[in-house]
Amino acid sequence: MLIGHEKLTGDFKELAAKNDLSGSYLFFGQPRIGKKLFAVCLANFLEKREFEEPKILSDFLIVEPDIRGTIGIEQARELKNFLWRKPAASPRRTAVINDSEAMTAEAQNAILKIAEEPPESSLLIIIARDPEHLWPTLLSRLQKVYFASIPVPAIEKWLLKTAGCGVEEAKKFSKASYGQPGLAWVMASDEKFGALRQQAERFLKSGFWDRRNIIKSMMDDEKFNISKFLEIIMIILSENAAKNSELWHRVSALRRDSESYNINPRLQLEGLLGGV
């Protein structure tokens, strides 16, 4: 269910009705605010005239990072082949690149060529948190659309309606989500998120040697994701923002680095709190 973005929804419906959509867009803004879902709803509107999440679409492709966490040249070629075929049920074939920061240099180069000479009846949507991760030459070919945060009261109302939350839980999760309905949903419904939060709380409260043991345990888990772990730490710290402001900014900077560079998670987590 798409939450918020009513103005953008109206604008894109009007553009689609007039056949005035651009060939290539960049949807950007903080994570979990509905960028990917909006793109899917737009593809559904083009094909079925309904701006909502579909069950299945004929003329739609989404490309996301593979098991290695990258979007490579083979995926870019698949996208190109998809866009060059004629649509079957929609006026346009819509291809979405989600988490585009994961594109390799070769993939960005291939996507640049598509954006420079888009196939007829195609729609390319690139989704990013921060446009600065993309090549300037590629950015210059994309029409940029910013997705703002969703008001907390709207998220709270949505949680009460869809997540089975009590009033106090809905208030807590919506406030802690900082305008990200996807994050609010995860906090309300994902048991793994709750377990990871408990681990993060132990990490913050433990002494130096206990904390090293916690880090070792996390590193033994092949599915451990440092970005998600740091995100949860930021949520915990934000609950007492005045006291934790300095540490919150350090964690935020480390999270950005973890998403952009090949860092050593163990060393970074061991050094995050120093000898405290």
Steps between C-alpha positions, in 0.01 A plus 500: 500500500643835395507755783511871422643655180154614392635799304746283308229244432274766350784648295605167351143397425458823305828454314408143411154602380655762271780264391749758630711272718875540462696200377729481805452599865700500820289443813708600802452555873563317824435125510167331572277792401334335202719580197502144366133445578412826324686381189313169508166679544584727206571199279168352608323827419647499150393141443174471696402862582520430874759681714553219751731205556428229242514124527655454156600721206582416139723797413702548816851405614678579824876464541648473851839411650598135463624268773835682495328832561573643157315581179728392218530519124292186438203651684543822302495301176186318612337836567603628157356194325177538697454867407568442130208259469158642417247522785220246503242656732631845591593808298849466650733231625611611848838396641600591856851488646467482879792576735684645201801586718593132455561540124851422383682741272427274203130492588482879537665540161245265339208679668641837388482385138136398550418839657673682214304313234192356670303241304160602374215429743738451794510640853814472712481578873818502709457499877764634738541631851772745401542611135868573562575127468414515129718636222437867422459412132224251588334743741485763227284267291243435770203708611536520876206445737550545874294291742446674832447333838148402599338691791510302825120523560437340159735212583338455841152484347623251238657273764180496702307399190734244345758370748279398789684733736360643819481875536819532705697273267381690194610829658837355596579341164376792290707749700811280485465453124585866424258516211582158354185284489700197388714524812193541721353186344818300564510610863137402544500165322849351454612271782856493362512877529396472866775245567759720328384796709557298818848420375565868429382598849737245653780636282443856624468405868783248528854564615803478274572127526137390493448719197788327318332165564171636364680623188669162453162328523354733238795450265445123515158553343540496120178700463612783728444839336692784661288769334178360649667459840623860499157620391347338808767654722409841356134437583588412860726803538237732354266414787720726712629733232635771729722257690611288205542758225879463458490119491201504265697705247799263529274200438333680209836573338611139546177376345555720193855365469378141534268551204758671281830330583635154578560543873592245766183467714676350800764771526249779443259373766782441749617857452156660498467537876869507577600356834165580663 
